[in-house]
Amino acid sequence: MGTLTRYLAESHCYHAITRTREGMPVFKDTADATIVVDALQFLRYERAYLLGYVVMPDHLHVIVVPRGDATISKLMHSIKGYSARIINARRGGSGPVWQRSFYDRAIRHESQLFETLEYIHSNPVVGGLAQAAEEYRLSSAHASAKTDLAEFLSG
């Protein structure tokens, strides 16, 4: 069976989800989870608008808008590659941190964007990691999080 080609739309929002290898709770370790947040923040410099995210113990949700010649595939490759290298170096290990693939879907209108943000921000609450979405530090719902949501919506 052949590989499907990803649908690409210029200046489109994408909700991407990727899991850790074998569902291991790699990001229960806050230091490792922070490496993923750092990788997301790096994307904000000329590669993508970062609209929302949550790093769960065994998976990542991210909402991005690729910029320039970036694509959702390139962005996910960058996030996963960078974070795996740093996590492996930190732990003195090697090998995959993430599963190879990821799931993505285009977000076609503003109401869908806000529904998706609400959904990803509720993950830590549903998972029993926080009482309220705003309490979870590894999420764009947290007050300290930096995103491009306001800039993107005003542009």
MODELLER restraints for C-alpha pairs under 7 A, 6 or more apart:
rsr = mdl.restraints
at = mdl.atoms
rsr.add(forms.Gaussian(group=physical.xy_distance, feature=features.Distance(at['CA:11:A'], at['CA:65:A']), mean=5.95, stdev=0.5))
rsr.add(forms.Gaussian(group=physical.xy_distance, feature=features.Distance(at['CA:11:A'], at['CA:66:A']), mean=6.45, stdev=0.5))
rsr.add(forms.Gaussian(group=physical.xy_distance, feature=features.Distance(at['CA:11:A'], at['CA:67:A']), mean=6.81, stdev=0.5))
rsr.add(forms.Gaussian(group=physical.xy_distance, feature=features.Distance(at['CA:12:A'], at['CA:65:A']), mean=5.64, stdev=0.5))
rsr.add(forms.Gaussian(group=physical.xy_distance, feature=features.Distance(at['CA:12:A'], at['CA:106:A']), mean=6.76, stdev=0.5))
rsr.add(forms.Gaussian(group=physical.xy_distance, feature=features.Distance(at['CA:13:A'], at['CA:63:A']), mean=6.66, stdev=0.5))
rsr.add(forms.Gaussian(group=physical.xy_distance, feature=features.Distance(at['CA:13:A'], at['CA:64:A']), mean=5.58, stdev=0.5))
rsr.add(forms.Gaussian(group=physical.xy_distance, feature=features.Distance(at['CA:13:A'], at['CA:65:A']), mean=4.57, stdev=0.5))
rsr.add(forms.Gaussian(group=physical.xy_distance, feature=features.Distance(at['CA:13:A'], at['CA:106:A']), mean=5.81, stdev=0.5))
rsr.add(forms.Gaussian(group=physical.xy_distance, feature=features.Distance(at['CA:13:A'], at['CA:107:A']), mean=5.17, stdev=0.5))
rsr.add(forms.Gaussian(group=physical.xy_distance, feature=features.Distance(at['CA:14:A'], at['CA:63:A']), mean=5.47, stdev=0.5))
rsr.add(forms.Gaussian(group=physical.xy_distance, feature=features.Distance(at['CA:14:A'], at['CA:64:A']), mean=5.44, stdev=0.5))
rsr.add(forms.Gaussian(group=physical.xy_distance, feature=features.Distance(at['CA:14:A'], at['CA:65:A']), mean=6.26, stdev=0.5))
rsr.add(forms.Gaussian(group=physical.xy_distance, feature=features.Distance(at['CA:14:A'], at['CA:104:A']), mean=6.35, stdev=0.5))
rsr.add(forms.Gaussian(group=physical.xy_distance, feature=features.Distance(at['CA:14:A'], at['CA:105:A']), mean=5.57, stdev=0.5))
rsr.add(forms.Gaussian(group=physical.xy_distance, feature=features.Distance(at['CA:14:A'], at['CA:106:A']), mean=4.56, stdev=0.5))
rsr.add(forms.Gaussian(group=physical.xy_distance, feature=features.Distance(at['CA:14:A'], at['CA:107:A']), mean=5.64, stdev=0.5))
rsr.add(forms.Gaussian(group=physical.xy_distance, feature=features.Distance(at['CA:15:A'], at['CA:62:A']), mean=5.72, stdev=0.5))
rsr.add(forms.Gaussian(group=physical.xy_distance, feature=features.Distance(at['CA:15:A'], at['CA:63:A']), mean=4.45, stdev=0.5))
rsr.add(forms.Gaussian(group=physical.xy_distance, feature=features.Distance(at['CA:15:A'], at['CA:64:A']), mean=6.74, stdev=0.5))
rsr.add(forms.Gaussian(group=physical.xy_distance, feature=features.Distance(at['CA:15:A'], at['CA:104:A']), mean=5.48, stdev=0.5))
rsr.add(forms.Gaussian(group=physical.xy_distance, feature=features.Distance(at['CA:15:A'], at['CA:105:A']), mean=5.48, stdev=0.5))
rsr.add(forms.Gaussian(group=physical.xy_distance, feature=features.Distance(at['CA:15:A'], at['CA:106:A']), mean=6.47, stdev=0.5))
rsr.add(forms.Gaussian(group=physical.xy_distance, feature=features.Distance(at['CA:15:A'], at['CA:107:A']), mean=6.89, stdev=0.5))
rsr.add(forms.Gaussian(group=physical.xy_distance, feature=features.Distance(at['CA:16:A'], at['CA:61:A']), mean=5.80, stdev=0.5))
rsr.add(forms.Gaussian(group=physical.xy_distance, feature=features.Distance(at['CA:16:A'], at['CA:62:A']), mean=5.36, stdev=0.5))
rsr.add(forms.Gaussian(group=physical.xy_distance, feature=features.Distance(at['CA:16:A'], at['CA:63:A']), mean=6.36, stdev=0.5))
rsr.add(forms.Gaussian(group=physical.xy_distance, feature=features.Distance(at['CA:16:A'], at['CA:102:A']), mean=6.80, stdev=0.5))
rsr.add(forms.Gaussian(group=physical.xy_distance, feature=features.Distance(at['CA:16:A'], at['CA:103:A']), mean=5.55, stdev=0.5))
rsr.add(forms.Gaussian(group=physical.xy_distance, feature=features.Distance(at['CA:16:A'], at['CA:104:A']), mean=4.19, stdev=0.5))
rsr.add(forms.Gaussian(group=physical.xy_distance, feature=features.Distance(at['CA:16:A'], at['CA:105:A']), mean=6.65, stdev=0.5))
rsr.add(forms.Gaussian(group=physical.xy_distance, feature=features.Distance(at['CA:17:A'], at['CA:60:A']), mean=5.58, stdev=0.5))
rsr.add(forms.Gaussian(group=physical.xy_distance, feature=features.Distance(at['CA:17:A'], at['CA:61:A']), mean=4.66, stdev=0.5))
rsr.add(forms.Gaussian(group=physical.xy_distance, feature=features.Distance(at['CA:17:A'], at['CA:62:A']), mean=6.60, stdev=0.5))
rsr.add(forms.Gaussian(group=physical.xy_distance, feature=features.Distance(at['CA:17:A'], at['CA:102:A']), mean=5.75, stdev=0.5))
rsr.add(forms.Gaussian(group=physical.xy_distance, feature=features.Distance(at['CA:17:A'], at['CA:103:A']), mean=5.21, stdev=0.5))
rsr.add(forms.Gaussian(group=physical.xy_distance, feature=features.Distance(at['CA:17:A'], at['CA:104:A']), mean=6.33, stdev=0.5))
rsr.add(forms.Gaussian(group=physical.xy_distance, feature=features.Distance(at['CA:18:A'], at['CA:59:A']), mean=5.61, stdev=0.5))
rsr.add(forms.Gaussian(group=physical.xy_distance, feature=features.Distance(at['CA:18:A'], at['CA:60:A']), mean=5.43, stdev=0.5))
rsr.add(forms.Gaussian(group=physical.xy_distance, feature=features.Distance(at['CA:18:A'], at['CA:61:A']), mean=6.91, stdev=0.5))
rsr.add(forms.Gaussian(group=physical.xy_distance, feature=features.Distance(at['CA:18:A'], at['CA:102:A']), mean=4.61, stdev=0.5))
rsr.add(forms.Gaussian(group=physical.xy_distance, feature=features.Distance(at['CA:18:A'], at['CA:103:A']), mean=6.43, stdev=0.5))
rsr.add(forms.Gaussian(group=physical.xy_distance, feature=features.Distance(at['CA:19:A'], at['CA:58:A']), mean=5.83, stdev=0.5))
rsr.add(forms.Gaussian(group=physical.xy_distance, feature=features.Distance(at['CA:19:A'], at['CA:59:A']), mean=4.11, stdev=0.5))
rsr.add(forms.Gaussian(group=physical.xy_distance, feature=features.Distance(at['CA:19:A'], at['CA:60:A']), mean=6.40, stdev=0.5))
rsr.add(forms.Gaussian(group=physical.xy_distance, feature=features.Distance(at['CA:19:A'], at['CA:98:A']), mean=5.99, stdev=0.5))
rsr.add(forms.Gaussian(group=physical.xy_distance, feature=features.Distance(at['CA:19:A'], at['CA:99:A']), mean=5.85, stdev=0.5))
rsr.add(forms.Gaussian(group=physical.xy_distance, feature=features.Distance(at['CA:20:A'], at['CA:58:A']), mean=5.29, stdev=0.5))
rsr.add(forms.Gaussian(group=physical.xy_distance, feature=features.Distance(at['CA:20:A'], at['CA:59:A']), mean=5.74, stdev=0.5))
rsr.add(forms.Gaussian(group=physical.xy_distance, feature=features.Distance(at['CA:20:A'], at['CA:97:A']), mean=5.81, stdev=0.5))
rsr.add(forms.Gaussian(group=physical.xy_distance, feature=features.Distance(at['CA:20:A'], at['CA:98:A']), mean=4.04, stdev=0.5))
rsr.add(forms.Gaussian(group=physical.xy_distance, feature=features.Distance(at['CA:20:A'], at['CA:99:A']), mean=5.38, stdev=0.5))
rsr.add(forms.Gaussian(group=physical.xy_distance, feature=features.Distance(at['CA:21:A'], at['CA:96:A']), mean=6.71, stdev=0.5))
rsr.add(forms.Gaussian(group=physical.xy_distance, feature=features.Distance(at['CA:21:A'], at['CA:97:A']), mean=5.55, stdev=0.5))
rsr.add(forms.Gaussian(group=physical.xy_distance, feature=features.Distance(at['CA:21:A'], at['CA:98:A']), mean=4.57, stdev=0.5))
rsr.add(forms.Gaussian(group=physical.xy_distance, feature=features.Distance(at['CA:21:A'], at['CA:99:A']), mean=4.45, stdev=0.5))
rsr.add(forms.Gaussian(group=physical.xy_distance, feature=features.Distance(at['CA:23:A'], at['CA:58:A']), mean=5.41, stdev=0.5))
rsr.add(forms.Gaussian(group=physical.xy_distance, feature=features.Distance(at['CA:24:A'], at['CA:58:A']), mean=5.73, stdev=0.5))
rsr.add(forms.Gaussian(group=physical.xy_distance, feature=features.Distance(at['CA:25:A'], at['CA:57:A']), mean=4.54, stdev=0.5))
rsr.add(forms.Gaussian(group=physical.xy_distance, feature=features.Distance(at['CA:25:A'], at['CA:58:A']), mean=4.51, stdev=0.5))
rsr.add(forms.Gaussian(group=physical.xy_distance, feature=features.Distance(at['CA:26:A'], at['CA:57:A']), mean=5.87, stdev=0.5))
rsr.add(forms.Gaussian(group=physical.xy_distance, feature=features.Distance(at['CA:26:A'], at['CA:58:A']), mean=6.13, stdev=0.5))
rsr.add(forms.Gaussian(group=physical.xy_distance, feature=features.Distance(at['CA:27:A'], at['CA:33:A']), mean=4.68, stdev=0.5))
rsr.add(forms.Gaussian(group=physical.xy_distance, feature=features.Distance(at['CA:27:A'], at['CA:56:A']), mean=6.48, stdev=0.5))
rsr.add(forms.Gaussian(group=physical.xy_distance, feature=features.Distance(at['CA:27:A'], at['CA:57:A']), mean=4.20, stdev=0.5))
rsr.add(forms.Gaussian(group=physical.xy_distance, feature=features.Distance(at['CA:27:A'], at['CA:58:A']), mean=6.33, stdev=0.5))
rsr.add(forms.Gaussian(group=physical.xy_distance, feature=features.Distance(at['CA:28:A'], at['CA:57:A']), mean=4.77, stdev=0.5))
rsr.add(forms.Gaussian(group=physical.xy_distance, feature=features.Distance(at['CA:32:A'], at['CA:87:A']), mean=6.05, stdev=0.5))
rsr.add(forms.Gaussian(group=physical.xy_distance, feature=features.Distance(at['CA:33:A'], at['CA:55:A']), mean=6.51, stdev=0.5))
rsr.add(forms.Gaussian(group=physical.xy_distance, feature=features.Distance(at['CA:35:A'], at['CA:83:A']), mean=5.89, stdev=0.5))
rsr.add(forms.Gaussian(group=physical.xy_distance, feature=features.Distance(at['CA:36:A'], at['CA:79:A']), mean=6.99, stdev=0.5))
rsr.add(forms.Gaussian(group=physical.xy_distance, feature=features.Distance(at['CA:36:A'], at['CA:83:A']), mean=5.58, stdev=0.5))
rsr.add(forms.Gaussian(group=physical.xy_distance, feature=features.Distance(at['CA:39:A'], at['CA:79:A']), mean=5.49, stdev=0.5))
rsr.add(forms.Gaussian(group=physical.xy_distance, feature=features.Distance(at['CA:39:A'], at['CA:82:A']), mean=6.79, stdev=0.5))
rsr.add(forms.Gaussian(group=physical.xy_distance, feature=features.Distance(at['CA:39:A'], at['CA:83:A']), mean=6.54, stdev=0.5))
rsr.add(forms.Gaussian(group=physical.xy_distance, feature=features.Distance(at['CA:40:A'], at['CA:79:A']), mean=6.57, stdev=0.5))
rsr.add(forms.Gaussian(group=physical.xy_distance, feature=features.Distance(at['CA:44:A'], at['CA:50:A']), mean=6.05, stdev=0.5))
rsr.add(forms.Gaussian(group=physical.xy_distance, feature=features.Distance(at['CA:46:A'], at['CA:67:A']), mean=6.67, stdev=0.5))
rsr.add(forms.Gaussian(group=physical.xy_distance, feature=features.Distance(at['CA:47:A'], at['CA:66:A']), mean=6.12, stdev=0.5))
rsr.add(forms.Gaussian(group=physical.xy_distance, feature=features.Distance(at['CA:47:A'], at['CA:67:A']), mean=5.10, stdev=0.5))
rsr.add(forms.Gaussian(group=physical.xy_distance, feature=features.Distance(at['CA:47:A'], at['CA:68:A']), mean=6.55, stdev=0.5))
rsr.add(forms.Gaussian(group=physical.xy_distance, feature=features.Distance(at['CA:47:A'], at['CA:70:A']), mean=5.99, stdev=0.5))
rsr.add(forms.Gaussian(group=physical.xy_distance, feature=features.Distance(at['CA:48:A'], at['CA:64:A']), mean=6.26, stdev=0.5))
rsr.add(forms.Gaussian(group=physical.xy_distance, feature=features.Distance(at['CA:48:A'], at['CA:65:A']), mean=5.31, stdev=0.5))
rsr.add(forms.Gaussian(group=physical.xy_distance, feature=features.Distance(at['CA:48:A'], at['CA:66:A']), mean=4.31, stdev=0.5))
rsr.add(forms.Gaussian(group=physical.xy_distance, feature=features.Distance(at['CA:48:A'], at['CA:67:A']), mean=4.87, stdev=0.5))
rsr.add(forms.Gaussian(group=physical.xy_distance, feature=features.Distance(at['CA:49:A'], at['CA:64:A']), mean=5.52, stdev=0.5))
rsr.add(forms.Gaussian(group=physical.xy_distance, feature=features.Distance(at['CA:49:A'], at['CA:65:A']), mean=4.99, stdev=0.5))
rsr.add(forms.Gaussian(group=physical.xy_distance, feature=features.Distance(at['CA:49:A'], at['CA:66:A']), mean=6.53, stdev=0.5))
rsr.add(forms.Gaussian(group=physical.xy_distance, feature=features.Distance(at['CA:49:A'], at['CA:148:A']), mean=5.51, stdev=0.5))
rsr.add(forms.Gaussian(group=physical.xy_distance, feature=features.Distance(at['CA:50:A'], at['CA:63:A']), mean=6.31, stdev=0.5))
rsr.add(forms.Gaussian(group=physical.xy_distance, feature=features.Distance(at['CA:50:A'], at['CA:64:A']), mean=4.76, stdev=0.5))
rsr.add(forms.Gaussian(group=physical.xy_distance, feature=features.Distance(at['CA:50:A'], at['CA:65:A']), mean=6.73, stdev=0.5))
rsr.add(forms.Gaussian(group=physical.xy_distance, feature=features.Distance(at['CA:50:A'], at['CA:147:A']), mean=5.29, stdev=0.5))
rsr.add(forms.Gaussian(group=physical.xy_distance, feature=features.Distance(at['CA:50:A'], at['CA:148:A']), mean=5.31, stdev=0.5))
rsr.add(forms.Gaussian(group=physical.xy_distance, feature=features.Distance(at['CA:50:A'], at['CA:149:A']), mean=6.94, stdev=0.5))
rsr.add(forms.Gaussian(group=physical.xy_distance, feature=features.Distance(at['CA:51:A'], at['CA:63:A']), mean=5.32, stdev=0.5))
rsr.add(forms.Gaussian(group=physical.xy_distance, feature=features.Distance(at['CA:51:A'], at['CA:64:A']), mean=5.60, stdev=0.5))
rsr.add(forms.Gaussian(group=physical.xy_distance, feature=features.Distance(at['CA:51:A'], at['CA:147:A']), mean=5.45, stdev=0.5))
rsr.add(forms.Gaussian(group=physical.xy_distance, feature=features.Distance(at['CA:51:A'], at['CA:148:A']), mean=5.43, stdev=0.5))
rsr.add(forms.Gaussian(group=physical.xy_distance, feature=features.Distance(at['CA:51:A'], at['CA:149:A']), mean=4.61, stdev=0.5))
rsr.add(forms.Gaussian(group=physical.xy_distance, feature=features.Distance(at['CA:52:A'], at['CA:62:A']), mean=5.77, stdev=0.5))
rsr.add(forms.Gaussian(group=physical.xy_distance, feature=features.Distance(at['CA:52:A'], at['CA:63:A']), mean=5.01, stdev=0.5))
rsr.add(forms.Gaussian(group=physical.xy_distance, feature=features.Distance(at['CA:52:A'], at['CA:117:A']), mean=6.44, stdev=0.5))
rsr.add(forms.Gaussian(group=physical.xy_distance, feature=features.Distance(at['CA:52:A'], at['CA:140:A']), mean=5.29, stdev=0.5))
rsr.add(forms.Gaussian(group=physical.xy_distance, feature=features.Distance(at['CA:52:A'], at['CA:147:A']), mean=6.53, stdev=0.5))
rsr.add(forms.Gaussian(group=physical.xy_distance, feature=features.Distance(at['CA:53:A'], at['CA:61:A']), mean=5.35, stdev=0.5))
rsr.add(forms.Gaussian(group=physical.xy_distance, feature=features.Distance(at['CA:53:A'], at['CA:62:A']), mean=4.22, stdev=0.5))
rsr.add(forms.Gaussian(group=physical.xy_distance, feature=features.Distance(at['CA:53:A'], at['CA:63:A']), mean=6.13, stdev=0.5))
rsr.add(forms.Gaussian(group=physical.xy_distance, feature=features.Distance(at['CA:53:A'], at['CA:139:A']), mean=5.52, stdev=0.5))
rsr.add(forms.Gaussian(group=physical.xy_distance, feature=features.Distance(at['CA:53:A'], at['CA:140:A']), mean=5.37, stdev=0.5))
rsr.add(forms.Gaussian(group=physical.xy_distance, feature=features.Distance(at['CA:54:A'], at['CA:60:A']), mean=5.97, stdev=0.5))
rsr.add(forms.Gaussian(group=physical.xy_distance, feature=features.Distance(at['CA:54:A'], at['CA:61:A']), mean=5.35, stdev=0.5))
rsr.add(forms.Gaussian(group=physical.xy_distance, feature=features.Distance(at['CA:54:A'], at['CA:62:A']), mean=6.65, stdev=0.5))
rsr.add(forms.Gaussian(group=physical.xy_distance, feature=features.Distance(at['CA:54:A'], at['CA:120:A']), mean=6.37, stdev=0.5))
rsr.add(forms.Gaussian(group=physical.xy_distance, feature=features.Distance(at['CA:54:A'], at['CA:121:A']), mean=6.57, stdev=0.5))
rsr.add(forms.Gaussian(group=physical.xy_distance, feature=features.Distance(at['CA:54:A'], at['CA:138:A']), mean=5.80, stdev=0.5))
rsr.add(forms.Gaussian(group=physical.xy_distance, feature=features.Distance(at['CA:54:A'], at['CA:139:A']), mean=4.16, stdev=0.5))
rsr.add(forms.Gaussian(group=physical.xy_distance, feature=features.Distance(at['CA:54:A'], at['CA:140:A']), mean=6.47, stdev=0.5))
rsr.add(forms.Gaussian(group=physical.xy_distance, feature=features.Distance(at['CA:55:A'], at['CA:61:A']), mean=6.60, stdev=0.5))
rsr.add(forms.Gaussian(group=physical.xy_distance, feature=features.Distance(at['CA:55:A'], at['CA:138:A']), mean=5.51, stdev=0.5))
rsr.add(forms.Gaussian(group=physical.xy_distance, feature=features.Distance(at['CA:55:A'], at['CA:139:A']), mean=6.40, stdev=0.5))
rsr.add(forms.Gaussian(group=physical.xy_distance, feature=features.Distance(at['CA:61:A'], at['CA:120:A']), mean=6.52, stdev=0.5))
rsr.add(forms.Gaussian(group=physical.xy_distance, feature=features.Distance(at['CA:66:A'], at['CA:72:A']), mean=6.35, stdev=0.5))
rsr.add(forms.Gaussian(group=physical.xy_distance, feature=features.Distance(at['CA:80:A'], at['CA:98:A']), mean=6.70, stdev=0.5))
rsr.add(forms.Gaussian(group=physical.xy_distance, feature=features.Distance(at['CA:84:A'], at['CA:96:A']), mean=6.79, stdev=0.5))
rsr.add(forms.Gaussian(group=physical.xy_distance, feature=features.Distance(at['CA:84:A'], at['CA:97:A']), mean=5.49, stdev=0.5))
rsr.add(forms.Gaussian(group=physical.xy_distance, feature=features.Distance(at['CA:88:A'], at['CA:94:A']), mean=5.27, stdev=0.5))
rsr.add(forms.Gaussian(group=physical.xy_distance, feature=features.Distance(at['CA:107:A'], at['CA:113:A']), mean=6.09, stdev=0.5))
rsr.add(forms.Gaussian(group=physical.xy_distance, feature=features.Distance(at['CA:121:A'], at['CA:133:A']), mean=5.59, stdev=0.5))
rsr.add(forms.Gaussian(group=physical.xy_distance, feature=features.Distance(at['CA:121:A'], at['CA:139:A']), mean=6.77, stdev=0.5))
rsr.add(forms.Gaussian(group=physical.xy_distance, feature=features.Distance(at['CA:121:A'], at['CA:141:A']), mean=6.05, stdev=0.5))
rsr.add(forms.Gaussian(group=physical.xy_distance, feature=features.Distance(at['CA:122:A'], at['CA:133:A']), mean=5.75, stdev=0.5))
rsr.add(forms.Gaussian(group=physical.xy_distance, feature=features.Distance(at['CA:124:A'], at['CA:130:A']), mean=5.67, stdev=0.5))
rsr.add(forms.Gaussian(group=physical.xy_distance, feature=features.Distance(at['CA:124:A'], at['CA:133:A']), mean=6.60, stdev=0.5))
rsr.add(forms.Gaussian(group=physical.xy_distance, feature=features.Distance(at['CA:124:A'], at['CA:136:A']), mean=6.83, stdev=0.5))
rsr.add(forms.Gaussian(group=physical.xy_distance, feature=features.Distance(at['CA:125:A'], at['CA:131:A']), mean=5.66, stdev=0.5))
rsr.add(forms.Gaussian(group=physical.xy_distance, feature=features.Distance(at['CA:125:A'], at['CA:132:A']), mean=5.93, stdev=0.5))
rsr.add(forms.Gaussian(group=physical.xy_distance, feature=features.Distance(at['CA:125:A'], at['CA:133:A']), mean=6.10, stdev=0.5))
rsr.add(forms.Gaussian(group=physical.xy_distance, feature=features.Distance(at['CA:130:A'], at['CA:136:A']), mean=5.90, stdev=0.5))
rsr.add(forms.Gaussian(group=physical.xy_distance, feature=features.Distance(at['CA:133:A'], at['CA:141:A']), mean=6.03, stdev=0.5))
rsr.add(forms.Gaussian(group=physical.xy_distance, feature=features.Distance(at['CA:134:A'], at['CA:141:A']), mean=4.98, stdev=0.5))
rsr.add(forms.Gaussian(group=physical.xy_distance, feature=features.Distance(at['CA:134:A'], at['CA:142:A']), mean=4.49, stdev=0.5))
rsr.add(forms.Gaussian(group=physical.xy_distance, feature=features.Distance(at['CA:134:A'], at['CA:143:A']), mean=6.82, stdev=0.5))
rsr.add(forms.Gaussian(group=physical.xy_distance, feature=features.Distance(at['CA:135:A'], at['CA:142:A']), mean=6.10, stdev=0.5))
rsr.add(forms.Gaussian(group=physical.xy_distance, feature=features.Distance(at['CA:136:A'], at['CA:142:A']), mean=6.06, stdev=0.5))
rsr.add(forms.Gaussian(group=physical.xy_distance, feature=features.Distance(at['CA:139:A'], at['CA:145:A']), mean=6.88, stdev=0.5))
rsr.add(forms.Gaussian(group=physical.xy_distance, feature=features.Distance(at['CA:140:A'], at['CA:146:A']), mean=6.92, stdev=0.5))
rsr.add(forms.Gaussian(group=physical.xy_distance, feature=features.Distance(at['CA:140:A'], at['CA:147:A']), mean=6.99, stdev=0.5))
